Amino acid sequence: MKVYTEKKIQNVLNLHKLWLKNDKEGLCANLSDANLKSANLRDADLSNADLSNADLSFADLSFANLSDANLKNADLDFSCWPLWCGSLTVKTDNKLKVQLLYHIISIIGTDFFTDEQVNFANTFHRIPEVKELKK
């Protein structure tokens, strides 16, 4: 796993901003396989960035723009997920889909979801630590 200092992360984000503006000096952010544990990515524009297989556990993604970002196989445990339109088109894998659905069903209640959806949410990788959802 690639290790990034706060300064290196900021450099990658600055180059990514230029790339998003079609500046020849810019570069699309490739943070795949990066150790970003506890990283401060608050307000970061990560649209179209590759964060696949990254360790984003405990990362602050508040207000981050994740539009079309690749988060497949990324670890987002204990991270702060941005709940705004900038995360609606993020590319994820089933692990994150299950994790998000589990949280949503836990808050709203199982009555609003099908058995199939509740069963899918119960494949959450942290089920041994939390209760299984019941219809």
C-alpha positions as CSV (number, residue, x, y, z in Angstrom):
1,M,0.0,0.0,0.0
2,K,1.3,3.4,-1.0
3,V,1.9,5.8,1.9
4,Y,1.0,9.5,1.4
5,T,2.0,12.4,3.7
6,E,-0.5,15.2,4.1
7,K,1.7,17.3,1.8
8,K,1.8,14.6,-0.9
9,I,-2.0,14.3,-0.7
10,Q,-2.4,18.1,-1.1
11,N,-0.1,18.0,-4.1
12,V,-2.1,15.2,-5.7
13,L,-5.4,17.2,-5.1
14,N,-3.9,20.4,-6.5
15,L,-2.8,18.6,-9.7
16,H,-6.2,17.0,-9.9
17,K,-7.9,20.4,-9.7
18,L,-5.8,21.6,-12.6
19,W,-6.7,18.4,-14.5
20,L,-10.4,19.0,-13.9
21,K,-10.0,22.5,-15.5
22,N,-8.3,20.9,-18.5
23,D,-5.0,22.5,-17.6
24,K,-2.0,20.9,-19.2
25,E,-0.1,21.0,-15.9
26,G,-2.8,18.9,-14.2
27,L,-3.0,15.2,-13.6
28,C,-6.0,13.0,-12.7
29,A,-5.7,11.8,-9.1
30,N,-4.6,8.2,-8.9
31,L,-4.8,7.3,-5.2
32,S,-5.5,3.6,-5.8
33,D,-3.9,1.3,-3.2
34,A,-3.1,4.4,-1.1
35,N,-3.0,4.4,2.7
36,L,-5.2,7.4,3.4
37,K,-6.2,6.2,6.9
38,S,-7.4,9.2,8.9
39,A,-6.7,11.5,6.0
40,N,-8.4,14.9,5.9
41,L,-10.1,15.0,2.6
42,R,-12.8,17.5,3.7
43,D,-14.0,19.6,0.8
44,A,-11.7,17.7,-1.6
45,D,-12.8,17.5,-5.2
46,L,-12.2,13.9,-6.0
47,S,-14.6,13.7,-9.0
48,N,-13.2,11.1,-11.4
49,A,-10.4,10.2,-9.1
50,D,-9.2,6.6,-8.7
51,L,-9.4,5.6,-5.0
52,S,-9.8,1.9,-5.7
53,N,-8.3,-0.4,-3.0
54,A,-7.4,2.7,-0.9
55,D,-7.6,2.6,2.9
56,L,-9.9,5.4,3.7
57,S,-10.8,4.2,7.2
58,F,-11.3,7.0,9.6
59,A,-10.9,9.5,6.7
60,D,-12.9,12.8,6.8
61,L,-14.7,13.0,3.4
62,S,-17.1,15.7,4.7
63,F,-18.3,17.8,1.7
64,A,-15.9,15.9,-0.6
65,N,-17.0,15.7,-4.2
66,L,-17.0,12.0,-5.1
67,S,-18.9,12.3,-8.4
68,D,-17.8,9.4,-10.6
69,A,-14.9,8.6,-8.3
70,N,-13.8,4.9,-8.2
71,L,-14.1,3.6,-4.7
72,K,-14.2,-0.1,-5.6
73,N,-12.6,-2.2,-2.9
74,A,-11.8,0.9,-0.8
75,D,-12.0,0.5,3.0
76,L,-14.3,3.2,4.3
77,D,-14.9,1.9,7.8
78,F,-15.3,4.6,10.4
79,S,-15.0,7.3,7.7
80,C,-17.2,10.3,7.3
81,W,-19.3,9.8,4.2
82,P,-20.5,12.9,2.3
83,L,-24.3,12.9,2.3
84,W,-24.9,15.3,-0.6
85,C,-25.3,15.0,-4.3
86,G,-21.6,14.9,-4.8
87,S,-21.6,11.2,-3.7
88,L,-24.5,10.0,-5.8
89,T,-22.5,8.8,-8.8
90,V,-19.6,7.3,-7.0
91,K,-18.5,3.9,-8.3
92,T,-18.6,1.3,-5.5
93,D,-18.5,-2.4,-4.9
94,N,-21.1,-4.5,-3.0
95,K,-19.2,-4.2,0.3
96,L,-19.8,-0.5,0.4
97,K,-23.3,-0.8,-1.0
98,V,-24.2,-3.3,1.8
99,Q,-22.6,-1.1,4.4
100,L,-24.5,2.0,3.4
101,L,-27.8,0.0,3.0
102,Y,-27.3,-1.5,6.5
103,H,-27.0,2.0,8.0
104,I,-30.0,3.3,6.1
105,I,-32.2,0.4,7.1
106,S,-31.0,0.6,10.7
107,I,-32.1,4.3,10.8
108,I,-35.4,4.0,8.9
109,G,-36.5,0.5,10.0
110,T,-37.0,-2.7,8.1
111,D,-40.8,-2.2,7.4
112,F,-39.9,0.1,4.5
113,F,-37.7,-2.5,2.8
114,T,-38.2,-5.9,1.1
115,D,-36.9,-9.2,2.6
116,E,-34.3,-9.3,-0.2
117,Q,-33.0,-5.8,0.7
118,V,-32.8,-6.7,4.4
119,N,-31.1,-9.9,3.6
120,F,-28.6,-8.1,1.4
121,A,-27.9,-5.5,4.2
122,N,-27.3,-8.4,6.6
123,T,-24.3,-9.5,4.6
124,F,-22.6,-6.4,6.2
125,H,-19.0,-7.3,7.1
126,R,-19.5,-6.0,10.7
127,I,-22.5,-8.2,11.5
128,P,-20.5,-10.0,14.2
129,E,-20.2,-6.6,16.0
130,V,-23.7,-5.3,15.3
131,K,-27.1,-6.9,15.4
132,E,-28.6,-8.6,12.4
133,L,-31.6,-6.7,11.0
134,K,-34.9,-8.5,11.5
135,K,-38.1,-8.0,9.5
